């Protein structure tokens, strides 16, 4: 237990949280502890994932197909699969990772060149928590497909302390490019549902 002083200078006892290692997390999943519930490990804590709605599903498939066509000959494009980032195992909607599928038979990728989250109800969580997590992992580019405001937020230039230094918003009618193929524009409207 930890003691904290409040403004009234009265001590308050705070319970410490139990953090899990990726190995413990995997064992819990193997024995069926999550019972089919969608969860992911974020900074040692088990976090429930938001339900996937129809718009999220269609958009995720659009993004996956786009990057599969654009980068699939050079990178492995994964959909809703774990990344091993230290004490975290997020499952981004799309991750573009180095190598080929057989490189990951024994372990999940520990990096990516681009990560995409499709968000509606999880927008602030994906912006703040996931964005900082991906920046700390040194992932050079993070796209947040914002279904609520119908735009794509592109984050670049990761900094382990503050998150991404660069943020640009692309709206309907605009095109954007990824760092890996800067000469191949992608229509925002093509990705959004």
C-alpha positions as CSV (number, residue, x, y, z in Angstrom):
1,X,0.0,0.0,0.0
2,X,1.1,3.6,-0.7
3,X,0.3,6.6,1.4
4,X,-0.6,9.9,-0.3
5,X,-1.1,13.3,1.3
6,X,-4.3,15.1,0.2
7,X,-4.8,18.9,0.1
8,X,-6.2,18.7,3.6
9,X,-2.9,17.0,4.6
10,X,-4.8,13.8,5.5
11,X,-3.1,10.6,4.5
12,X,-5.0,8.4,2.1
13,X,-4.2,4.8,1.4
14,X,-4.0,3.9,-2.2
15,X,-4.0,0.3,-3.4
16,X,-1.3,-0.7,-5.8
17,X,-2.3,-2.3,-9.0
18,X,-1.1,-5.7,-10.0
19,X,0.6,-5.6,-13.4
20,X,1.0,-8.7,-15.6
21,X,3.8,-9.8,-17.8
22,X,3.1,-10.8,-21.4
23,X,3.9,-14.4,-20.3
24,X,1.2,-14.3,-17.6
25,X,-1.2,-12.7,-20.0
26,X,-0.7,-15.5,-22.5
27,X,-1.2,-18.2,-19.8
28,X,-4.4,-16.6,-18.7
29,X,-5.6,-16.6,-22.3
30,X,-4.5,-20.2,-22.8
31,X,-6.6,-21.5,-19.8
32,X,-9.6,-19.6,-21.0
33,X,-9.7,-16.9,-18.3
34,X,-11.0,-14.3,-20.7
35,X,-13.8,-16.6,-22.0
36,X,-13.9,-15.1,-25.5
37,X,-13.8,-11.5,-24.2
38,X,-11.8,-9.1,-26.4
39,X,-8.9,-7.8,-24.2
40,X,-5.4,-6.6,-24.8
41,X,-2.4,-6.0,-22.5
42,X,-1.5,-2.3,-22.1
43,X,1.4,-1.4,-19.9
44,X,0.9,-4.5,-17.8
45,X,-2.8,-4.0,-17.4
46,X,-5.5,-6.1,-19.0
47,X,-7.9,-3.7,-20.8
48,X,-11.2,-4.5,-22.4
49,X,-11.5,-3.6,-26.0
50,X,-14.4,-1.7,-27.4
51,X,-17.0,-3.7,-29.4
52,X,-16.5,-3.7,-33.1
53,X,-19.4,-2.2,-35.0
54,X,-20.2,-2.5,-38.7
55,X,-18.6,0.8,-39.8
56,X,-15.5,-0.1,-37.9
57,X,-15.3,-3.5,-39.6
58,X,-15.8,-2.1,-43.1
59,X,-13.3,0.7,-42.6
60,X,-10.7,-1.7,-41.1
61,X,-11.0,-4.0,-44.2
62,X,-10.7,-0.9,-46.4
63,X,-7.5,0.1,-44.7
64,X,-6.1,-3.4,-44.7
65,X,-6.8,-3.9,-48.4
66,X,-5.2,-0.5,-49.2
67,X,-2.0,-1.3,-47.4
68,X,-1.9,-4.9,-48.6
69,X,-1.9,-3.5,-52.2
70,X,0.4,-0.6,-51.5
71,X,3.0,-2.3,-49.3
72,X,2.3,-6.1,-49.3
73,X,5.1,-6.9,-51.6
74,X,7.7,-5.4,-49.2
75,X,6.1,-5.7,-45.7
76,X,3.8,-8.0,-43.8
77,X,0.4,-6.3,-43.4
78,X,-1.5,-7.6,-40.3
79,X,-5.1,-7.0,-39.3
80,X,-6.2,-7.0,-35.6
81,X,-3.1,-9.0,-34.5
82,X,-0.8,-8.4,-31.5
83,X,2.4,-6.4,-31.4
84,X,4.8,-7.2,-28.5
85,X,5.9,-3.8,-27.2
86,X,7.6,-4.6,-23.9
87,X,4.9,-4.9,-21.2
88,X,2.1,-4.3,-23.8
89,X,0.5,-6.3,-26.5
90,X,-1.9,-4.0,-28.3
91,X,-3.9,-5.3,-31.2
92,X,-4.0,-2.5,-33.7
93,X,-6.6,-2.7,-36.4
94,X,-3.8,-2.7,-39.0
95,X,0.0,-2.9,-38.6
96,X,2.6,-2.9,-41.3
97,X,5.6,-4.8,-40.0
98,X,9.0,-5.7,-41.5
99,X,9.5,-9.1,-43.0
100,X,7.2,-11.9,-44.0
101,X,4.6,-13.9,-42.2
102,X,6.9,-16.9,-41.5
103,X,9.2,-14.5,-39.5
104,X,6.5,-14.4,-36.8
105,X,5.8,-18.1,-36.3
106,X,7.3,-18.1,-32.8
107,X,6.7,-14.5,-31.6
108,X,4.6,-11.5,-32.4
109,X,6.4,-8.5,-34.1
110,X,8.1,-6.1,-31.7
111,X,7.9,-3.2,-34.1
112,X,6.1,-1.8,-37.1
113,X,6.6,0.9,-39.7
114,X,3.0,2.0,-39.5
115,X,0.1,1.3,-37.2
116,X,-3.5,2.2,-37.8
117,X,-6.4,2.3,-35.3
118,X,-10.0,2.8,-36.5
119,X,-11.9,4.6,-33.7
120,X,-15.3,5.8,-32.8
121,X,-16.1,5.2,-29.2
122,X,-12.4,4.6,-28.3
123,X,-11.2,7.9,-29.9
124,X,-9.6,9.6,-26.9
125,X,-8.1,6.3,-25.6
126,X,-6.6,5.6,-29.0
127,X,-5.3,9.2,-29.2
128,X,-3.8,9.4,-25.8
129,X,-3.0,6.0,-24.5
130,X,-2.3,4.1,-27.7
131,X,-0.6,7.0,-29.4
132,X,1.9,7.4,-26.5
133,X,2.4,3.6,-26.5
134,X,3.2,3.5,-30.2
135,X,5.5,6.6,-29.9
136,X,7.4,5.0,-27.0
137,X,7.9,1.9,-29.1
138,X,9.5,4.1,-31.8
139,X,6.9,3.4,-34.5
140,X,7.5,6.1,-37.0
141,X,3.9,6.6,-38.2
142,X,0.5,6.2,-36.5
143,X,-2.8,6.8,-38.3
144,X,-6.0,7.2,-36.4
145,X,-9.0,6.8,-38.6
146,X,-11.6,8.9,-36.8
147,X,-15.0,7.6,-37.7
148,X,-16.8,10.2,-35.5
149,X,-15.4,13.3,-37.3
150,X,-14.8,11.5,-40.6
151,X,-11.1,12.3,-40.9
152,X,-7.7,10.6,-40.6
153,X,-5.3,11.9,-38.0
154,X,-1.7,11.2,-39.0
155,X,1.0,11.2,-36.3
156,X,4.7,11.2,-37.0
157,X,8.1,11.8,-35.4
158,X,7.8,9.7,-32.2
159,X,9.2,10.9,-28.9
160,X,9.2,8.4,-26.0
161,X,8.4,11.2,-23.5
162,X,5.7,13.3,-25.2
163,X,4.3,11.0,-27.9
164,X,4.3,12.1,-31.5
165,X,5.6,15.6,-32.3
166,X,3.7,15.9,-35.6
167,X,-0.1,15.6,-36.1
168,X,-1.9,16.4,-39.3
169,X,-5.6,15.9,-40.0
170,X,-6.8,14.8,-43.5
171,X,-10.5,15.3,-44.4
172,X,-12.9,14.1,-47.1
173,X,-11.7,15.1,-50.6
174,X,-8.0,15.1,-49.5
175,X,-5.3,12.6,-50.1
176,X,-2.4,11.5,-47.9
177,X,0.7,9.3,-48.2
178,X,2.6,7.0,-45.9
179,X,6.3,7.4,-45.2
180,X,7.0,4.1,-46.9
181,X,5.5,5.1,-50.2
182,X,5.5,8.9,-50.4
183,X,4.8,8.9,-54.1
184,X,1.5,6.9,-53.8
185,X,-1.4,9.1,-52.6
186,X,-4.3,7.5,-50.8
187,X,-7.8,9.1,-50.9
188,X,-9.3,9.7,-47.5
189,X,-12.7,8.9,-49.0
190,X,-11.3,5.5,-50.1
191,X,-10.5,4.5,-46.5
192,X,-13.6,5.9,-44.7
193,X,-16.9,4.1,-44.9
